[in-house]
């Protein structure tokens, strides 16, 4: 996905107790999740979140434990899974087109403009 809906009021309500490091880790994990449309791969969590220090790693671990659940294929986020499923459904519906609409004809070629003859100035 190149875009995902972020429900600001719900997001703030759910994350208001997070530290700045936790918030940053959560944002990076979600961005990766939506970009790839796959769970966070096991063993790649810290790399994806760019957690380098012990404090940052602790923050990412706290976020994973609070907002994600661990599956065989990686860390899942319930909301992200739902949004991705809805996007896939919308894409499938969009690919079908509207059965009530006739197929669109290509627009006609625009008329070719013929250049106006340039007036030549009489040297006299």
GROMACS elastic network, one bead per residue, 0.5 to 0.9 nm:
[ bonds ]
;  ai    aj funct       b0    kb
    1     4     6  0.69828   500
    1    34     6  0.57336   500
    1    35     6  0.50157   500
    1    36     6  0.70730   500
    1    37     6  0.67878   500
    1    84     6  0.79688   500
    1    87     6  0.81968   500
    2    34     6  0.77508   500
    2    35     6  0.62818   500
    3    34     6  0.79120   500
    3    35     6  0.81833   500
    4    31     6  0.88529   500
    4    34     6  0.70679   500
    4    80     6  0.89397   500
    4    83     6  0.76244   500
    4    84     6  0.85625   500
    4    87     6  0.88710   500
    5    83     6  0.79846   500
    6     9     6  0.88951   500
    6    10     6  0.85605   500
    6    11     6  0.72729   500
    7    10     6  0.55390   500
    7    11     6  0.58492   500
    7    12     6  0.85003   500
    8    12     6  0.59229   500
    8    13     6  0.83433   500
    9    12     6  0.53011   500
    9    13     6  0.60958   500
    9    14     6  0.86113   500
   10    13     6  0.50185   500
   10    14     6  0.60689   500
   10    15     6  0.85175   500
   11    14     6  0.51884   500
   11    15     6  0.60213   500
   11    16     6  0.81851   500
   12    15     6  0.51514   500
   12    16     6  0.53958   500
   13    16     6  0.56705   500
   13    17     6  0.86237   500
   14    17     6  0.78415   500
   14    18     6  0.88508   500
   15    18     6  0.54325   500
   15    19     6  0.88446   500
   15    22     6  0.89867   500
   15    23     6  0.72895   500
   16    19     6  0.83309   500
   16    23     6  0.89073   500
   18    21     6  0.78618   500
   18    22     6  0.55478   500
   18    23     6  0.58090   500
   18    59     6  0.88239   500
   18    63     6  0.84367   500
   19    22     6  0.50698   500
   19    23     6  0.60667   500
   19    24     6  0.85517   500
   19    59     6  0.79405   500
   20    23     6  0.50391   500
   20    24     6  0.61227   500
   20    25     6  0.85848   500
   21    24     6  0.51323   500
   21    25     6  0.61494   500
   21    26     6  0.85276   500
   21    51     6  0.88808   500
   21    55     6  0.81497   500
   21    56     6  0.61054   500
   21    59     6  0.60661   500
   21    60     6  0.78747   500
   22    25     6  0.51253   500
   22    26     6  0.60461   500
   22    27     6  0.85780   500
   22    56     6  0.75479   500
   22    58     6  0.85775   500
   22    60     6  0.60008   500
   22    61     6  0.88036   500
   22    62     6  0.74323   500
   22    63     6  0.62380   500
   23    26     6  0.50972   500
   23    27     6  0.61604   500
   23    28     6  0.86821   500
   23    59     6  0.85141   500
   23    60     6  0.88720   500
   23    63     6  0.81918   500
   24    27     6  0.51505   500
   24    28     6  0.62402   500
   24    29     6  0.86154   500
   24    49     6  0.78000   500
   24    60     6  0.87567   500
   25    28     6  0.51979   500
   25    29     6  0.61182   500
   25    30     6  0.85763   500
   25    46     6  0.86080   500
   25    48     6  0.85828   500
   25    49     6  0.50365   500
   25    50     6  0.75981   500
   25    51     6  0.74100   500
   25    56     6  0.78729   500
   25    57     6  0.88872   500
   25    59     6  0.71711   500
   25    60     6  0.55133   500
   25    63     6  0.73915   500
   26    29     6  0.51530   500
   26    30     6  0.61213   500
   26    31     6  0.85209   500
   26    49     6  0.75830   500
   26    59     6  0.89718   500
   26    60     6  0.71113   500
   26    63     6  0.62219   500
   26    64     6  0.79883   500
   26    67     6  0.84726   500
   27    30     6  0.51999   500
   27    31     6  0.60411   500
   27    32     6  0.86007   500
   27    49     6  0.82193   500
   28    31     6  0.50955   500
   28    32     6  0.61919   500
   28    33     6  0.85160   500
   28    48     6  0.68636   500
   28    49     6  0.52219   500
   28    50     6  0.80171   500
   29    32     6  0.52328   500
   29    33     6  0.60875   500
   29    34     6  0.87166   500
   29    40     6  0.71741   500
   29    45     6  0.75840   500
   29    48     6  0.64791   500
   29    49     6  0.57510   500
   29    60     6  0.88322   500
   29    64     6  0.88990   500
   30    34     6  0.61246   500
   30    35     6  0.84009   500
   30    40     6  0.87458   500
   30    77     6  0.82982   500
   30    80     6  0.75596   500
   31    34     6  0.53148   500
   31    35     6  0.59883   500
   31    36     6  0.85690   500
   32    35     6  0.50453   500
   32    36     6  0.60350   500
   32    37     6  0.79349   500
   32    38     6  0.83798   500
   32    39     6  0.87360   500
   32    40     6  0.75262   500
   32    48     6  0.71743   500
   32    49     6  0.86804   500
   33    36     6  0.55367   500
   33    37     6  0.54404   500
   33    38     6  0.56651   500
   33    39     6  0.59008   500
   33    40     6  0.62067   500
   33    76     6  0.85608   500
   33    77     6  0.84427   500
   33    80     6  0.72881   500
   33    81     6  0.89174   500
   34    38     6  0.73350   500
   34    39     6  0.88910   500
   34    80     6  0.68953   500
   34    81     6  0.88462   500
   34    83     6  0.87053   500
   34    84     6  0.72513   500
   35    38     6  0.81838   500
   36    39     6  0.81587   500
   37    80     6  0.83681   500
   37    81     6  0.81070   500
   37    84     6  0.64955   500
   38    41     6  0.81558   500
   38    73     6  0.88269   500
   38    74     6  0.83195   500
   38    75     6  0.89973   500
   38    76     6  0.81905   500
   38    81     6  0.83909   500
   38    84     6  0.89660   500
   39    42     6  0.87482   500
   39    71     6  0.85988   500
   39    73     6  0.69024   500
   39    74     6  0.51278   500
   39    75     6  0.51883   500
   39    76     6  0.50306   500
   39    77     6  0.75314   500
   39    81     6  0.83886   500
   40    43     6  0.87864   500
   40    44     6  0.72381   500
   40    45     6  0.64334   500
   40    48     6  0.82014   500
   40    73     6  0.82057   500
   40    74     6  0.51433   500
   40    76     6  0.67611   500
   40    77     6  0.89276   500
   41    44     6  0.55197   500
   41    45     6  0.66833   500
   41    73     6  0.67314   500
   41    75     6  0.65257   500
   42    45     6  0.65166   500
   42    70     6  0.83966   500
   42    71     6  0.88861   500
   42    72     6  0.84589   500
   42    73     6  0.73077   500
   42    75     6  0.68034   500
   43    46     6  0.75907   500
   43    47     6  0.84370   500
   43    74     6  0.86715   500
   44    47     6  0.53149   500
   44    48     6  0.60997   500
   44    49     6  0.85895   500
   45    48     6  0.52761   500
   45    49     6  0.61507   500
   45    50     6  0.84027   500
   45    51     6  0.84945   500
   45    60     6  0.77916   500
   45    61     6  0.85944   500
   45    64     6  0.86522   500
   45    75     6  0.85291   500
   46    49     6  0.50597   500
   46    50     6  0.57427   500
   46    51     6  0.50329   500
   46    52     6  0.75247   500
   46    56     6  0.85642   500
   46    57     6  0.64622   500
   46    60     6  0.70181   500
   46    61     6  0.85355   500
   47    51     6  0.63895   500
   47    52     6  0.81018   500
   48    51     6  0.78498   500
   49    52     6  0.88775   500
   49    56     6  0.88405   500
   49    57     6  0.87237   500
   49    60     6  0.71849   500
   50    56     6  0.83741   500
   50    57     6  0.88197   500
   51    54     6  0.79633   500
   51    55     6  0.82998   500
   51    57     6  0.52448   500
   51    58     6  0.87160   500
   51    59     6  0.84170   500
   51    60     6  0.72081   500
   52    55     6  0.82994   500
   52    56     6  0.62724   500
   52    57     6  0.67412   500
   53    56     6  0.51566   500
   53    57     6  0.62294   500
   53    58     6  0.85927   500
   54    57     6  0.50892   500
   54    58     6  0.61290   500
   54    59     6  0.86156   500
   55    58     6  0.50667   500
   55    59     6  0.62205   500
   55    60     6  0.87725   500
   56    60     6  0.62692   500
   56    61     6  0.86220   500
   57    60     6  0.51383   500
   57    61     6  0.61622   500
   57    62     6  0.86041   500
   58    61     6  0.51122   500
   58    62     6  0.62308   500
   58    63     6  0.87422   500
   59    62     6  0.51202   500
   59    63     6  0.63174   500
   59    64     6  0.87198   500
   60    63     6  0.50352   500
   60    64     6  0.61185   500
   60    65     6  0.85765   500
   61    64     6  0.51282   500
   61    65     6  0.61764   500
   61    66     6  0.86017   500
   62    65     6  0.52356   500
   62    66     6  0.61779   500
   62    67     6  0.85980   500
   63    66     6  0.51151   500
   63    67     6  0.58113   500
   63    68     6  0.74570   500
   64    67     6  0.55411   500
   64    69     6  0.72542   500
   64    70     6  0.84579   500
   64    75     6  0.75001   500
   64    77     6  0.89599   500
   65    68     6  0.59571   500
   65    69     6  0.69300   500
   65    70     6  0.85025   500
   66    69     6  0.81485   500
   67    76     6  0.85536   500
   67    77     6  0.64115   500
   67    78     6  0.82097   500
   68    75     6  0.58282   500
   68    76     6  0.52132   500
   68    78     6  0.72714   500
   69    74     6  0.83754   500
   69    75     6  0.54963   500
   69    76     6  0.52311   500
   69    77     6  0.65593   500
   69    78     6  0.82058   500
   70    73     6  0.80604   500
   70    74     6  0.58960   500
   70    76     6  0.62534   500
   71    74     6  0.51681   500
   71    75     6  0.59070   500
   71    76     6  0.67973   500
   72    75     6  0.83227   500
   73    76     6  0.85681   500
   76    79     6  0.89941   500
   76    80     6  0.78455   500
   76    81     6  0.72014   500
   77    80     6  0.53220   500
   77    81     6  0.60937   500
   77    82     6  0.86565   500
   78    81     6  0.52375   500
   78    82     6  0.63114   500
   78    83     6  0.88030   500
   79    82     6  0.50842   500
   79    83     6  0.61862   500
   79    84     6  0.85838   500
   80    83     6  0.50938   500
   80    84     6  0.60259   500
   80    85     6  0.84530   500
   81    84     6  0.52484   500
   81    85     6  0.61454   500
   81    86     6  0.86710   500
   82    85     6  0.51462   500
   82    86     6  0.62357   500
   82    87     6  0.86742   500
   83    86     6  0.50637   500
   83    87     6  0.61438   500
   83    88     6  0.86177   500
   84    87     6  0.50032   500
   84    88     6  0.61282   500
   84    89     6  0.85609   500
   85    88     6  0.51163   500
   85    89     6  0.62133   500
   85    90     6  0.86605   500
   86    89     6  0.50516   500
   86    90     6  0.61648   500
   86    91     6  0.86134   500
   87    90     6  0.50179   500
   87    91     6  0.61073   500
   87    92     6  0.85743   500
   88    91     6  0.50713   500
   88    92     6  0.61768   500
   88    93     6  0.86084   500
   89    92     6  0.51167   500
   89    93     6  0.61781   500
   89    94     6  0.85341   500
   90    93     6  0.50584   500
   90    94     6  0.59802   500
   90    95     6  0.85289   500
   91    94     6  0.50098   500
   91    95     6  0.61106   500
   91    96     6  0.87857   500
   92    95     6  0.51943   500
   92    96     6  0.66431   500
   93    96     6  0.53357   500
   93    97     6  0.68675   500
   93    98     6  0.86610   500
   94    97     6  0.53378   500
   94    98     6  0.79394   500
   96    99     6  0.77923   500
   97   100     6  0.88427   500
   97   101     6  0.82149   500
   98   101     6  0.55240   500
   98   102     6  0.83831   500
   99   102     6  0.75401   500
  101   104     6  0.82031   500
  102   105     6  0.88730   500
  104   107     6  0.86832   500
  105   108     6  0.85528   500
  106   109     6  0.87756   500
  107   110     6  0.84127   500
  108   111     6  0.86757   500
  109   112     6  0.84685   500
  110   113     6  0.88304   500
  113   116     6  0.87908   500
  114   117     6  0.89583   500
  115   118     6  0.85643   500
  120   123     6  0.89664   500
  121   124     6  0.86509   500
